[in-house]
Amino acid sequence: MFAAGTRSGRVSRVNPPVMGLARDVTRGCPPADGGQDDAHPYEGAHVSNVLSGLTSGLLAGAAGATALNAFTYAQQAVRGTPSSATPDQTAEAVLDAAGTEVPGNPDERQNRIEGLGPLGGYGVGVGVGALAGAIRATGRKTPFWLGVTGVGLGAMAVSDSVMAALGISDPRSWTPASVAQDALPHLVYGAVTVLALHRMIDPRTQQVG
């Protein structure tokens, strides 16, 4: 480098603009020691929020599925109607499609299928709840009624789509009364799931959504 002002015998100090340029260039470069750049801590917090939302959604979905089953059994007790065979048929059809044979004699096999049917319903409830929790954790809020409708009918759509794909039932042929009978327990599921998510993710906010 050439120093300015050497004619008088003294070297005058200058601040070359290249130093400022170097600072600007290196500002966006990774640290020289190979460490992590903490310029964007929000990204790590965002991932943490989503994972926390997934966990809360799993628990909220399990609570919603329990409420759905309780509501269904209460309807059965009040109306004297038989329990639905579609959960067992769905479980059996899924096992057949996967090429999995249920072990045991005929009675044991039927008992196992009757146990797997409700577990499949819980799986749908927990899965939809986890998705709702992940979305809620990103900060997206909706009115309570819209959240209940979306979560409840979303779970209903998943269950009915699986039954239709396996040829167990065709929802397009259902009567309005049958659709309403299927939708009501799922709306109960949606309400309990949304309320549980609110209590776990944003309990300080009075408005549920």
Secondary structure, 3 states (H helix, E strand, C coil): CCCCCHHHCCCCCCCCHHHHHHHHHHCCCCCCCCCCCCCCHHHHHHHHHHHHHHHHHHHHHHHHHHHHHHHHHHHHHHHCCCCCCHHHHHHHHHHHHCCCCCCCCHHHHHHHHHHHHHHHHHHHHHHHHHHHHHHHHCCCCCCHHHHHHHHHHHHHHHHHHHHHHCCCCCHHHCCHHHHHHHHHHHHHHHHHHHHHHHHHHCCCCCCCC
